[in-house]
Amino acid sequence: MSSQRSTSSNKITDDELNGLILRLQTLLPQLDQSRHGRVSAAKVLNEICSYIRRLQNEVDGLSGRLSQCLDSMDLTGFDAEIVRDLLQQ
């Protein structure tokens, strides 16, 4: 019984879900509501997933470039540690 109560209290309402979808939609300029009107939740979620994948690819590419740059620099162990600490902030 208590597990049923906890699951039902964790359920999200349709209004909350629609609100979240609209907030996600604002993060995607290509789905600007003022130009496209109402967009389906499936399209918004699909576009958000694609956007996250593109961002991850960009992060991976930048990380690789940074590693190459750091490898080509003549850094002492102390300098390299400072650079790593700065990058992790």
C-alpha distances in whole Angstrom, upper triangle without the diagonal:
4,5,5,7,9,10,11,13,15,16,19,21,24,26,25,26,29,30,30,32,34,34,35,37,39,40,42,45,45,43,44,43,46,48,45,43,40,39,36,33,33,37,36,33,36,39,37,36,40,41,39,40,44,43,42,45,47,46,46,50,51,49,52,55,54,54,57,59,58,59,62,63,65,62,62,59,59,59,57,54,55,54,51,50,51,49,46,45
4,5,5,6,9,10,11,12,15,18,20,24,25,24,25,28,29,28,30,33,33,33,36,38,38,40,43,44,41,42,41,44,46,44,42,39,38,35,32,33,36,35,32,35,37,35,35,38,39,37,39,42,41,40,43,45,43,44,48,48,47,50,52,51,52,55,56,55,57,60,60,62,59,59,56,56,56,54,51,52,51,48,47,48,46,43,42
4,5,5,6,9,10,11,13,16,19,22,24,22,23,26,27,26,28,31,30,30,33,35,35,37,41,41,39,40,39,42,44,42,40,37,35,33,29,30,33,32,29,32,34,32,31,35,36,34,35,39,38,37,40,42,40,41,45,45,44,46,49,49,49,52,53,52,54,57,57,59,57,57,54,54,54,51,49,49,49,46,44,45,44,40,40
4,6,5,6,9,10,11,15,16,19,22,21,21,24,25,25,26,29,29,30,32,34,35,36,40,40,37,39,37,41,43,40,38,34,33,31,27,28,32,31,28,31,34,32,31,35,36,34,35,39,38,37,41,43,41,42,46,46,45,48,50,50,50,53,55,54,55,59,59,61,59,59,56,56,56,53,51,52,51,48,46,47,45,42,42
4,5,5,6,9,10,14,15,19,20,19,20,23,24,24,26,28,28,29,32,34,34,36,39,40,37,38,37,40,42,40,38,34,33,31,28,29,32,31,29,32,34,32,32,35,36,34,36,39,38,38,41,43,41,43,46,46,45,48,51,50,50,54,55,54,56,59,59,61,59,59,56,55,56,53,51,51,50,47,46,46,45,42,41
4,6,5,6,9,12,15,18,20,18,19,22,23,22,24,27,26,27,30,31,32,34,37,38,35,36,35,38,40,38,36,33,32,30,26,27,31,29,27,30,32,29,29,33,33,31,33,36,35,35,38,40,38,39,43,43,42,45,47,46,47,50,51,50,52,55,55,57,55,55,52,52,52,49,47,47,47,43,42,43,41,38,37
4,5,5,6,10,13,16,18,16,16,20,21,20,22,25,25,25,27,30,30,31,35,36,33,34,33,36,38,36,34,30,29,27,23,24,27,26,24,26,29,27,26,30,31,29,31,34,33,33,36,38,36,38,41,41,41,43,46,45,46,49,50,49,51,54,55,57,54,55,52,52,52,49,47,47,46,43,42,43,41,38,37
4,5,5,9,10,14,16,15,15,18,19,19,21,24,24,24,27,29,30,31,35,35,32,33,32,35,37,35,32,29,28,26,23,24,27,26,24,27,29,27,27,31,32,30,32,35,35,34,38,39,38,40,43,43,43,45,48,47,48,51,52,52,53,56,57,59,57,57,55,54,54,51,49,49,48,45,44,45,43,40,39
4,6,8,10,14,15,13,15,18,18,18,20,23,22,23,26,28,28,31,34,35,32,33,31,34,36,34,32,29,28,26,23,25,28,26,24,27,29,27,27,31,31,29,32,35,34,34,37,38,37,39,42,42,42,44,47,46,47,50,51,50,52,55,55,57,55,56,53,52,52,50,47,47,46,44,42,42,41,38,37
4,6,10,13,14,12,13,16,16,15,18,20,20,21,23,25,25,28,31,32,29,30,29,32,34,32,30,27,26,24,20,22,25,23,21,24,26,23,24,27,28,26,28,31,30,30,33,35,33,35,38,38,38,41,43,42,43,46,47,47,49,52,52,54,52,52,50,49,49,46,44,44,43,40,39,39,37,35,34
4,7,10,12,10,10,14,15,14,16,19,19,19,22,24,24,26,29,30,27,28,27,30,32,30,28,24,23,21,18,19,22,21,19,22,24,22,23,26,27,25,28,31,30,30,33,35,34,35,38,39,39,41,44,43,44,47,48,48,50,53,53,55,53,54,52,51,51,48,46,46,45,42,41,41,39,36,36
4,7,8,6,7,10,11,10,12,15,15,16,18,20,21,23,26,27,24,25,23,26,28,26,24,21,20,18,15,17,20,18,16,20,22,20,21,24,24,23,26,28,28,28,31,33,32,34,37,37,37,40,42,42,43,46,47,47,49,51,52,54,52,53,51,50,50,47,45,45,44,41,40,40,38,35,34
4,5,5,6,9,10,11,12,14,15,17,18,20,22,23,26,27,23,24,22,25,27,25,22,19,19,17,14,17,20,18,17,21,22,21,22,26,26,25,28,30,30,31,34,35,34,36,39,39,40,42,44,44,46,48,49,49,51,54,54,57,55,56,54,53,52,50,48,48,46,44,43,42,40,38,37
4,5,5,6,8,10,10,12,14,15,16,19,20,22,24,24,21,21,19,22,24,22,19,16,16,14,12,14,17,16,15,19,20,19,21,24,24,24,27,29,29,30,33,34,34,36,38,39,40,42,44,44,46,48,49,49,51,54,54,57,55,57,55,54,53,51,49,49,47,45,44,43,41,39,38
4,5,5,6,9,10,11,12,14,15,17,19,21,23,24,20,20,18,20,23,21,18,15,16,14,13,16,18,16,16,20,21,20,22,25,24,25,28,29,29,30,33,34,34,36,38,39,40,42,44,44,45,48,49,49,51,54,54,57,55,56,55,54,52,50,49,48,46,44,43,42,40,38,37
4,5,5,6,9,10,11,12,14,16,17,19,22,23,20,20,18,21,23,22,19,16,16,15,13,16,18,15,15,19,20,18,20,23,22,22,25,27,26,28,31,31,31,33,36,36,37,39,41,41,42,45,46,46,48,51,51,53,52,53,51,50,49,47,45,45,43,41,40,39,37,35,34
4,5,5,6,9,10,11,12,14,16,17,20,21,17,18,17,20,22,20,18,14,14,12,9,12,14,12,12,15,17,15,17,20,20,20,22,24,24,25,28,29,29,31,34,34,35,37,39,39,41,43,44,44,47,49,49,52,50,52,50,50,48,46,45,44,42,40,39,38,36,34,33
4,5,5,6,9,10,10,13,15,16,18,19,15,15,13,17,19,16,14,11,11,10,8,11,13,11,12,15,16,15,17,20,20,20,23,25,24,26,29,29,30,32,34,35,36,38,40,40,42,44,45,45,48,50,50,53,51,53,52,51,49,47,46,45,43,41,41,39,37,35,35
4,5,5,6,9,10,11,13,15,17,18,15,15,13,16,19,17,15,13,13,13,11,14,15,12,13,17,17,15,18,20,19,20,23,24,24,25,28,29,29,31,33,33,34,37,38,38,40,43,43,44,46,48,49,51,50,51,50,49,47,45,44,43,41,39,38,37,35,33,32
4,5,5,6,9,10,11,13,16,17,15,15,14,17,19,18,16,14,13,13,10,13,14,10,10,14,14,12,15,17,16,16,20,21,20,22,25,25,25,28,30,30,31,34,35,35,37,40,40,40,43,45,45,48,46,48,46,46,44,42,41,40,38,36,35,34,32,30,29
4,5,5,6,9,10,11,14,15,11,12,11,15,17,15,13,11,9,9,6,9,10,7,8,11,11,10,13,15,15,15,18,20,19,21,24,24,25,27,29,30,31,33,35,35,37,39,40,41,43,45,45,48,47,49,47,47,45,43,42,41,39,37,37,35,33,31,31
4,5,5,6,9,10,12,13,10,10,9,12,14,13,11,9,9,10,9,12,12,8,10,14,13,12,15,17,16,17,20,21,20,23,25,25,26,29,30,30,32,34,35,36,38,40,40,41,44,45,46,49,48,50,48,48,46,44,43,42,39,38,37,36,33,32,31
4,5,5,7,9,12,14,11,11,11,14,16,15,14,13,12,13,11,14,14,10,11,14,13,11,14,16,15,15,19,19,18,21,23,23,23,26,28,28,29,32,33,33,35,37,38,38,41,43,43,46,44,46,45,44,42,40,39,38,36,34,34,32,30,29,28
4,5,5,7,10,12,10,11,11,14,16,15,15,13,11,12,10,12,11,7,8,11,10,7,11,13,11,12,15,16,15,17,20,20,21,23,25,25,26,29,30,30,32,35,35,36,38,40,41,44,42,44,43,43,41,38,38,37,34,33,32,31,28,27,26
4,5,5,8,9,6,7,8,11,12,11,11,10,8,10,9,11,9,6,9,11,9,8,12,13,11,13,16,16,16,19,21,21,22,25,26,26,28,30,31,32,34,36,36,38,40,41,42,45,44,46,45,45,43,41,40,39,36,35,35,33,30,30,29
4,5,7,9,7,6,8,10,12,12,12,12,11,13,13,15,13,10,12,14,12,10,14,15,13,14,18,17,17,20,22,21,22,25,26,26,28,30,31,31,34,35,35,37,39,41,41,44,43,45,44,44,41,39,39,38,35,34,34,31,29,29,28
4,6,9,8,9,11,13,14,14,15,15,13,15,14,15,13,10,11,13,10,8,12,12,10,11,14,14,13,16,18,17,18,21,22,22,24,26,27,27,30,32,32,33,36,37,37,41,39,42,41,40,38,36,35,34,32,30,30,28,26,25,24
4,5,5,7,10,12,12,12,13,13,12,14,13,14,11,8,11,11,8,7,11,11,8,11,13,12,12,16,17,17,18,21,22,22,24,26,27,27,30,32,32,33,36,37,38,41,40,43,42,42,39,37,37,36,33,32,32,30,27,27,27
4,5,5,9,10,10,10,13,14,13,15,16,17,13,11,14,14,11,11,14,13,11,14,16,14,15,18,19,18,20,23,23,23,26,28,28,28,31,33,33,34,37,38,38,42,41,44,43,43,40,38,39,37,34,34,34,31,29,29,29
4,6,9,11,9,9,12,13,11,14,14,15,11,10,13,12,9,11,14,12,11,14,16,14,15,19,19,19,21,23,23,24,27,28,28,30,32,33,34,36,38,39,40,43,43,46,45,45,42,40,41,40,36,36,36,34,31,31,31
4,6,9,8,6,9,9,7,10,11,12,9,8,11,11,9,10,13,13,12,15,17,16,17,20,21,21,23,25,26,26,29,31,31,32,35,36,36,38,40,42,43,46,45,48,47,47,45,42,42,41,38,37,38,35,33,33,32
4,6,6,6,8,9,9,13,14,15,12,11,14,15,12,13,16,16,14,17,20,19,19,22,24,23,25,28,28,28,30,33,33,34,36,38,38,39,42,43,44,47,46,49,48,48,45,43,43,42,39,38,38,36,33,33,33
4,5,5,5,6,7,11,12,15,13,11,15,16,14,15,18,18,17,20,22,22,22,25,27,26,28,31,31,31,34,36,36,37,40,41,41,43,45,46,47,50,49,52,51,51,48,46,46,45,42,41,41,39,36,36,35
4,6,6,9,11,14,16,18,16,15,18,19,17,18,22,21,20,23,25,24,25,28,29,28,30,33,33,33,36,38,38,39,42,43,43,44,47,48,48,52,51,54,53,52,50,48,48,46,44,43,43,40,38,38,37
4,6,9,10,14,16,18,15,14,18,19,16,18,21,20,19,22,24,23,24,27,28,27,30,32,32,32,35,37,37,38,41,42,42,44,46,47,48,51,51,54,53,53,50,48,48,47,44,43,43,41,39,39,38
4,6,7,11,13,15,12,12,16,16,14,16,19,19,18,21,23,22,23,27,27,27,29,32,32,33,35,37,37,38,41,42,42,44,47,48,49,52,51,54,54,53,51,49,49,47,45,44,44,42,39,39,38
4,6,10,13,15,13,12,16,17,16,17,20,21,20,23,25,25,26,29,30,30,32,34,34,35,37,39,40,41,43,45,45,47,49,50,51,54,54,56,55,55,53,51,50,49,46,45,45,43,41,40,40
4,7,9,12,10,10,14,15,14,16,19,19,19,22,24,24,25,28,29,29,31,33,34,35,37,39,40,41,43,45,45,47,49,50,51,55,54,56,55,55,52,50,50,49,46,45,45,43,40,40,39
4,7,8,7,7,10,11,11,13,15,16,16,19,21,21,22,25,26,27,28,30,31,32,34,36,37,38,40,42,43,44,46,48,49,52,51,54,53,52,50,48,48,47,44,43,43,41,38,38,37
4,5,5,6,9,10,11,12,14,16,17,18,20,21,23,24,26,27,29,30,32,33,35,36,38,39,41,42,43,45,47,48,49,53,52,54,53,53,51,48,48,47,45,43,43,42,39,38,38
4,5,5,6,8,10,10,12,14,15,16,18,20,21,22,24,26,27,28,30,31,33,35,36,37,39,41,42,43,45,47,48,51,50,52,50,50,48,46,45,45,42,40,40,39,36,35,35
4,5,5,6,9,10,11,12,14,15,17,18,20,21,23,24,26,27,29,30,31,33,35,36,37,39,41,42,43,45,47,50,49,51,50,50,48,45,45,45,42,40,40,39,36,35,35
4,5,5,6,8,10,11,12,14,15,16,18,20,21,22,24,26,27,28,30,32,33,34,36,38,39,40,42,44,45,48,48,50,49,49,47,44,44,44,41,39,39,38,35,34,35
4,5,5,6,9,10,10,12,14,15,16,18,20,21,22,24,26,27,28,30,31,32,34,36,37,38,40,42,43,46,45,48,46,46,44,42,41,41,38,36,37,35,32,32,31
4,5,5,6,9,10,11,12,14,15,16,18,20,21,22,24,26,27,29,30,31,33,35,36,37,39,41,42,45,44,46,45,45,43,40,40,39,37,35,35,34,31,30,30
4,5,5,6,9,10,11,12,14,15,17,19,20,21,23,24,26,27,29,30,32,33,35,36,38,39,41,44,43,46,44,45,43,40,40,40,37,35,36,34,31,30,31
4,5,5,6,9,10,10,12,14,15,16,18,20,21,22,24,26,27,28,30,32,33,34,36,38,39,42,42,44,43,43,41,38,38,38,35,33,34,33,29,29,29
4,5,5,6,9,10,10,12,14,15,16,18,20,21,22,24,26,27,28,30,31,32,34,36,37,40,39,42,40,40,39,36,36,35,32,31,31,30,27,26,26
4,5,5,6,9,10,11,12,14,15,16,18,20,21,23,24,26,27,29,30,31,33,35,36,39,38,41,39,40,38,35,35,35,32,30,30,29,26,25,26
4,5,5,6,9,10,11,12,14,15,16,18,20,21,23,24,26,27,29,30,31,33,35,38,38,40,39,39,37,34,35,35,31,30,31,30,26,26,27
4,5,5,6,9,10,11,12,14,15,16,18,20,21,22,24,26,27,28,30,32,33,36,36,38,37,37,35,32,33,32,29,27,28,27,24,23,24
4,5,5,6,9,10,10,12,14,15,16,18,20,21,22,24,26,27,28,30,31,35,34,36,35,35,33,30,30,30,27,25,26,25,21,21,21
4,5,5,6,9,10,10,12,14,15,16,18,20,21,23,24,26,27,29,30,34,33,35,34,35,33,30,30,30,27,25,26,25,22,22,23
4,5,5,6,9,10,10,12,14,15,17,18,20,21,23,24,26,27,29,32,32,34,34,34,32,29,30,29,26,25,26,25,21,22,23
4,5,5,6,9,10,10,12,14,15,16,18,20,21,22,24,26,27,30,29,32,31,31,29,26,27,26,23,22,23,21,18,18,19
4,5,5,6,9,10,10,12,14,15,16,18,20,21,22,24,26,29,28,30,29,30,28,25,25,25,22,20,21,21,17,17,18
4,5,5,6,9,10,11,12,14,15,17,18,20,21,23,25,28,27,30,29,30,28,25,26,26,23,21,23,22,18,19,21
4,5,5,6,8,10,11,12,14,15,16,18,20,21,23,26,26,29,28,29,26,23,24,24,21,19,21,20,16,17,19
4,5,5,6,9,10,10,12,14,15,16,18,20,21,24,23,26,25,25,23,20,21,21,18,16,18,17,13,14,15
4,6,5,6,9,10,11,12,14,15,16,18,20,23,23,25,24,25,23,20,21,21,18,16,19,18,14,15,17
4,5,5,6,9,10,11,12,14,15,17,19,22,22,25,25,26,23,20,22,22,18,17,20,19,15,17,19
4,5,5,6,9,10,10,12,14,15,17,20,20,23,22,23,20,18,19,19,15,15,17,16,12,14,16
4,5,5,6,9,10,10,12,14,15,18,18,20,20,21,18,15,16,17,13,12,15,14,10,12,15
4,5,5,6,9,10,10,12,14,18,18,20,20,22,19,16,18,19,15,14,17,17,14,15,18
4,5,5,6,9,10,11,13,16,17,20,20,21,18,16,18,18,15,15,18,17,14,16,19
4,5,5,6,8,10,11,14,14,17,17,18,15,12,14,15,11,11,14,13,10,13,15
4,5,5,6,9,10,13,13,15,15,17,14,11,14,15,11,11,14,14,11,14,17
4,5,5,6,9,12,13,16,17,18,16,13,16,17,14,14,17,17,15,17,20
4,5,5,6,10,11,14,15,17,14,12,15,15,12,13,16,15,13,17,19
4,5,5,8,8,11,12,13,11,8,11,12,9,10,13,13,12,15,17
4,6,8,9,11,12,15,12,10,13,15,12,13,16,16,15,17,20
4,7,9,12,14,16,14,12,16,16,14,15,19,18,17,20,23
4,6,9,12,13,10,9,13,14,11,13,17,16,16,19,21
4,7,10,11,9,9,13,14,12,15,17,17,18,20,23
4,6,8,6,6,9,10,9,12,14,15,15,18,20
4,5,5,6,9,10,11,12,14,15,17,18,21
4,6,5,6,9,10,11,12,14,15,17,19
4,5,5,6,9,10,11,13,14,16,17
4,5,5,6,9,10,11,12,14,16
4,5,5,6,9,10,11,12,15
4,5,5,6,9,10,11,13
4,5,5,6,9,10,11
4,5,5,6,9,10
4,5,5,6,9
4,5,5,7
4,6,6
4,6
4
